[in-house]
């Protein structure tokens, strides 16, 4: 199954600990009211700043992006050292 959102299911689950005053992500940005975010790289909605993710055509709340960056950094595979060369 192809992933269509910037956030994985596990990341959305982890984001449940954050506030819920505004949505975590705004999908299909280019098709609606928030399409201006494509030109400016983001928007502010309900007092929260969102960053536009062009590859997924969605805006993701900045605090969610910070949480996701920490999670992805923590689970990133470590490079193997070539000690025998």
Helices and strands as residue ranges (DSSP letters): H 9-14, G 15-17, E 25-27, G 29-31, H 37-40, E 42-45, E 48-53, E 58-61, H 62-75
